[in-house]
Amino acid sequence: MSFFFVDPEIYEKHKDDVLALSQSIQVNYPEHLPPDQRSPALSDRQIAERLGLDERTVREIRCVGEREYYDIEEYDRAAIFKETQCRAYAEKGLSGITAKYVERARAAKKD
């Protein structure tokens, strides 16, 4: 396994921008926003091009930054959410999230 190091000054300089542009913090793409106000996240490659960094540096900044940003309870909640969604898919053939839209559509047809 190789070892990759990002200079702490580079990390501090770009951490907030990398996290804001990535999918790490998903606050600007919720379903309740009108499509013209949504701003989907960029890939590591796109972020690297925008910030003038290489992709591996961006990936390292993002991964380390996520560990700083989220506490362990957030990771636990994410693991529970993922397991719940996987089980729902195994049982119904739909994710639990998709299922709510299907159920809404069926209810609307009945009305």
C-alpha positions in Angstrom: 0.0 0.0 0.0 1.4 3.4 -0.9 1.5 6.4 1.4 0.2 9.8 0.3 0.8 13.1 2.1 -0.8 16.5 1.7 1.1 19.4 3.1 -0.9 20.8 6.1 -0.9 24.3 4.5 -2.4 23.0 1.3 -5.0 21.1 3.4 -6.0 24.1 5.4 -6.1 26.3 2.4 -8.4 24.1 0.4 -10.4 22.0 2.9 -13.5 24.2 3.1 -13.7 24.6 -0.7 -13.2 20.9 -1.4 -15.9 19.9 1.1 -18.3 22.6 -0.2 -17.9 21.5 -3.8 -18.0 17.7 -3.1 -20.9 15.5 -2.0 -19.5 15.5 1.5 -22.0 18.0 2.8 -25.3 17.6 1.0 -27.1 20.8 1.8 -27.6 22.3 -1.6 -29.3 19.5 -3.5 -32.4 18.5 -1.4 -35.5 17.4 -3.3 -37.6 20.2 -1.9 -35.6 22.9 -3.7 -36.8 24.0 -7.2 -34.5 22.5 -9.9 -33.1 25.9 -10.8 -31.8 26.4 -7.2 -30.2 22.9 -7.0 -26.4 22.7 -7.2 -25.2 19.1 -7.6 -21.8 18.3 -6.2 -18.6 18.0 -8.3 -16.4 14.9 -8.7 -12.9 14.9 -7.2 -11.6 15.4 -10.8 -13.8 18.4 -11.4 -12.9 20.0 -8.0 -9.2 19.4 -8.8 -9.6 21.2 -12.2 -11.4 24.1 -10.5 -8.9 24.6 -7.7 -5.8 23.8 -9.7 -4.9 20.7 -7.7 -4.3 17.1 -8.7 -7.2 14.7 -8.2 -5.3 12.6 -5.6 -4.7 15.7 -3.4 -8.4 16.6 -3.6 -9.4 13.1 -2.7 -7.1 13.1 0.3 -8.3 16.5 1.5 -11.9 15.4 1.1 -11.5 12.1 3.0 -9.5 13.7 5.9 -11.9 16.7 6.0 -14.9 14.4 6.2 -13.4 12.7 9.3 -12.9 16.1 10.9 -16.4 17.4 9.9 -18.5 14.5 11.0 -18.5 12.9 14.4 -18.7 9.2 14.9 -22.4 9.3 15.7 -23.0 10.6 12.2 -21.2 7.6 10.7 -23.3 5.3 12.9 -26.5 7.0 11.7 -25.4 6.6 8.1 -24.6 2.9 8.6 -28.1 2.3 10.1 -29.7 4.3 7.2 -27.8 2.3 4.6 -28.7 -1.0 6.2 -32.3 -0.1 6.4 -32.4 1.0 2.7 -30.6 -2.2 1.7 -33.1 -4.4 3.6 -36.0 -2.5 2.1 -34.6 -3.0 -1.4 -34.1 -6.8 -0.7 -37.7 -7.1 0.6 -39.5 -4.8 -1.9 -37.2 -4.4 -4.9 -37.2 -0.7 -4.2 -35.2 1.5 -1.9 -37.2 2.9 1.0 -36.7 6.3 -0.4 -38.0 5.5 -3.9 -40.9 3.6 -2.3 -42.3 6.7 -0.7 -42.7 8.3 -4.2 -44.3 5.1 -5.6 -46.8 5.1 -2.7 -47.6 8.8 -3.2 -48.2 8.2 -6.9 -50.5 5.3 -6.2 -52.4 7.3 -3.6 -52.8 10.2 -6.0 -54.2 7.9 -8.7 -56.8 6.6 -6.2 -58.1 10.2 -5.5 
